[in-house]
Amino acid sequence: MKSLGPRFDVAVTLAVALAGGALGTTLNLPIGWLLGSAIAVTTASLAGLNTRLPNGLRTVTFFVLGVQAGAGVTPDVAGQLAVWPLSFAIQMIGVAGVVAVTYVFLRKGFGWDNETALFASLPGAMGFVLAAASQTRTDMARIVIVQSVRLLLLLGALTPTLAWLQGGGGAGAAIARGGHPGTLAEYGLLLGTCVAGSILGALAKVPGGMMLGALIGSAVMHVTGLAEVVIPLWISTPALTVLGAVIGSRIRPEHRRDLVQMAPAALGAFAIGLLISGIAGFVAHLLLAIDFGKLALAYAPGALEALTVLAFQFDLDPAYVASHHVVRFVCIALLVPFLARRVSAVKLEPEKVVDWRSDDAGSGVDRGKDGGR
């Protein structure tokens, strides 16, 4: 479908997201504004619409969602901090298992080259993975599709499952949480603290720094009672809708053909990630007696922003969930350069690899299983 310009594309993307969110809410989908928006924009992308959102809108959205998620942090969190290090360790053992098994699955089962199989096997941290992969001769389309399908399926699977576990009241409970309608002074204090936290998070270059900084600032204000105010629905609902659009727009029109052909690989990678992460979560549940719903979100191989929002919506300790995804992201960021060098050094018999990339992703090349290096 021919684009009529960036502004038109943004306007249509938002309109599709709004319509999808409204329909999802009408159909009583769990967190309908988020799930309906993601489904609608993904469908529109696959239909040929050039879905896009400006970076500024994404930044504001993540900030708002961080403020909202921080409102779900309670004083009880302090009593749980002692078990977090062990929970981190169990999580990272699970992450290592996901990477190893998915890599072998893609490498041996589908003949993907070493670098592409490695980057596609890394759970979450999609922005960093794509940035690192772009510096190599990996097949970017394969990585985008596997990573995007993993996130979309996680959102589609976890949301109704958690709604069922929580008795269907997750979305409604989220509306009631976060404090009380406050004064202008309280909202000003909350906003100022969260802005400062976001700036510090961005300067520190931590993953999801804007959102995490806002979450921490909001958590401090709510736990101390200095600004225990609720985020209005007229602010939080559009933010959820835009987040759904951000998730849905990761699939591009040029991926339509590739998506069908790579569906077995993408679905297999998703199943491996879900199974191994679930096993790790079950072990943590047995050893640490942590709520399994909270562990499912913390250990899930998905995006920090989306899963932190789900944690708030279902009242499942967003600080715990966010901290685990930050740890996973940091560990992946530290290991990827080393792993990439190691797999690039492997010398295997060359074979012709089909190039799945679209025209704007780079020209096709014939390369060996080691990426032609």
N, C-alpha and C positions, 0 to 999 in steps of 0.2 A: 504494500500500500504506500503510495507516494505521500511524503510528508509535506504539509503546507507551512512549515516553519516551526521553530522551537516553541514559541508561545502557544501556537495552536496545539501542538503535541502535549504540552503541559496541561492546558485547559481540558483537552479531551481525556487525558489520563486521570485528572482529578474528578471529572464528571463520571467516568466509568467507576472509579473507586467509590465515589459517593453513592452511586446507584447500587453497586454491589454490596456495600455496607448496609444500606437501607433494606435491601432485599434479604440479606443475611439476618438482620435484626427482626424483620417481619416474619421470617421463617423460624425464628427462635433458635438460630444457631448459637452455640456457646461463643461468647465474645463476637457477636455478629458483625460489628463494624470492622473488626480486624480481619476475621476469617472471610467474610463476604467480599471485602475489598481486595484481599490477596487473590481469591479465586477469580474475581471479575477481571482484574488487571492481567493476571496470567493468561486467561482465556483471550483477552483482547490482544495481548502480545503475540500469542500463537496464531491469531486470526490475521495478523499483519500490521496491527497498529504500532506505530513507533512510540511506545510508552516511555516517558521520561519525566523526571522531577528535578527542579533546580537544587543545587547544593545548599543554598541558604534555607530553603524550606525543610530539607532533611535535618539540618543542624537545629533549627527551631523545634522541630518535632521531637528529636532525641532529647533536647533540653526539657521540654514539657513532660515527656514520659519519664525522665529521670526524677523530676520534681515529684511526680505522681507516685513513682515506685518508692521513693524515700519515705512517703507518708505511710507505707506499710511496714516500716521497721519499728519494732517495739522494744521496750526495755528488756524483754526476755532474751533478746539476742545476745546480750553480754554474758549470760549464763551458759550459752552454747559455744562460745569462742574456743573453749579448751579442746573440743573434739574436732574442730575444723582442720588442724594440721593432718590428723590421721585420715580424715575424709578427703583432703587434697591428695594424699598419697594413694589411697585406693582409686580415686578418680584417675590419676595419671597412669596407674598400672592398666586401667581399662582403656585409656587413650592409646597407650603403646600397643595394646592388643588390637584395637580398631585399625590403627595405621598398618601394622604388620600383616594382618589377615586380609584387609582390603587391598593392600599393595600386591600381595601374592595372587589374589582373586583377579585383579585387573591385568596383572603382568602375565600370569600363566593361563588364565581362562580366556582372555581376549587378545593377548599378544600386544598389549600397549607397551610403548617404550618406557624405559626406567623413570625418566623425569616426569612424564605425564601421569604414570601410575602413582608415583610418590605424591605429587601435588594434589591429585584427585582423591587420594586416600586420607589426607589430613582433615580431621573433623572440625568444621567451623572455621573461624578466622578467615572468611572468604576474601575480604579486602586485602589482607596481607598475603594470602596465598596467591592471589592473582597478580599482585605487584611483584612478588618474588618470581613467579612463573614467567612473567613477561620478559624477564632478563635471560631466559633460556630458550631453547628451541622446542619447547613443549607444545602440545596441541591445545591451544587455549579453549577452543570450543568444547572439547571433552571435559576439561576441568570445570568450566562454567556450568555445563549441564549437570554433571554429577553433584557438584556443590549446591546448585540451585534446587535440583530435585530433592536432595537430602533435606534441605530446609523446608521446602513446601510440604513434603510428606510428614516431616516432624510436626509442623504446625497443624496439618490436617489430622494427624493421629493423636497427638498429645492433647489438643484442645478438647475434643469430645470425651476422651478418656478421663481427663482431670475433672471435667464437668460432671461426669458420672460418679467418680470417686467422691467428689465434694457434694453430691446430692443435687447437682444441677444449679447450685446457687452461687457459683463463682462470680459471674458477671454482676449479678445484683449485689452481692456482698461488697464488691469493689466500689460500687457507687456509694455505699454507706460508710466506707472506711475513709481514713485520712483526716479525721478531726471534725471541726464544725465550721460553718460560715463565719469568717473572722472579720476584723476591722481592717481598714485600709492600712493602718500601721503594721498589723500582723502580716498582711500580704506583702507589704513593702519590705519588711525584715526577711521574710521567706525568700522573696525574689532576689534581694541583694545578696543574701548568703549563697543562694544557688548559683547566681551569676559568677560570684567570686570562685566558688568551687569548680564551675565549668571552665573558667579561664585557667585555673591552676591545673586542672586535669588535661586541658589541651596543651599547655606549656610543658607538662611532664611527659607528654607523648605516650601516655598509657592507652591501651586499647579501649575504645569507647569513652575517651577521656571527658568529652562534653557531658555525656549522659551520666557517667559515674560521678563526676564532680557535682552535678546537680542532685544526684541521688544522695550522696554523702551529706551535702548541705541541708537537704530537706530532712534527712534522717535525724541530723543533730537538732534541728528546730522542733521536730515532732517528739523525739525522745525526751528532750529537756522541757518541753511544754512552752517554749518561748513563742512559737508560731504554729500551733497545732491546728491548722486550718485545712479545709477540704478543697481539692482542686475542682472548680466548677465543670459540669458536664459539657458546657458549650466550649470549653477549652480541651478537655481530655478526649472527647468523642472525635473531633477532627484529627487529633494527633494519632489516635488508633487507626483511623481511616487512612491517613497518609502512610503510616507504618505498613499497613497492608499493601498499599501501592508500591512502596519501596521494595517489599519482598517480591511482589508479582512482576515488577519491571525488570528483575534480574534475568528473566527469560526473554530473549530478543526474537523478533520475527525471523531472523536468519537462522535461528536454531530449530525451526520447525522440522526440517528433513532430518537433521542430526538427532533430534529428540526421539523420533521413532526408532531409528537405527541403533541408538545407544541406550534404549530403554532397559534391556536386560542388564547391562553393566551398571546403570544408575540405580535400578531397583535392587540389584544384588548388593551394591555398596551400602545402600540405605539399610537393608536388612542386617548386614553384618554389623554396622554401627549400632543399630538399635539393640541387637541381641547381646553384643559384648558390653555395651554401656548398661544394659539392663542387668546383666550378671554382676557387674561391678556395683551397681546400685543396690542389688539384693544383698550382696556381701556387706556393704556399709550399713544397710538396714539391720542386719543381724548383729553386727559388731557394735554399732553405735546407737541403735534404737532411734534413728532419725526417721521422720515421716517419709514414707516411700514416694508420695507425690512430690515432695520437696527434692528428694534425691533424683527423681526422674527428670526434673527440670534442670537441676545442677549438673547432672552427668550427661544429659542429652547432647549429641554431637551437632549442635546448632549455633545460631547467632546469639550473641550476648544480649543485644537490644530486645529481640523478639521474646526470648525466654525470660528475661527479667520482667518484661511487661506481663507475661502470662503468670509469673510468680505473684505479682501484685494483684492481678485480677482474681486469682484463686486463693489469695491470702496465704501464700506459702513462702514467706520470708525472702523477699527480693534481695536483701543484702547477702544472704547465704548463697543464693543462686548466682548473683552477679559476681561475687568473689571467686567462685569456682570457675566461671567462664574466663575471668581475667587470668587466673593461674594457668588454665589450659592454653589460652592465647599466648601468654608470655613463654611458656615452655615450648610451644610450637615455633614461635619466632626465634628462639635460641637454637633449636635443633635443626631447622630447615636448611640453613647454609651448610652445616656439616653433612647432613644426609644427602643433600643435592650433590656435593662433591664426591661422596662415597659411591652413589649409584652411577654417577657419570664416569667413574673410573672403571666400572665393570665392562669387560670386553666380551661381547656376545656375537654370534654369527649374524651378519646383517640380513635383513629381510625388507621387502617392500611393505610400507605401512600406508594404509589409505588415509589421505588427508581429509578430515571432516570439517575443516575450517571454512568459513564463508569468505567471500572475496575481500571484505574489509578487515579480516583477522589475519591476513598474511597469505602469501602464495604457497601452493602445495609443494612439498619436497619429498623425495624418496630418501629415507634414512633408515639406519639400522635400529635395532631394538634399544640401543644405547643412545638414541637421539642423534646419531651421526657424529658424535664427538670422538 
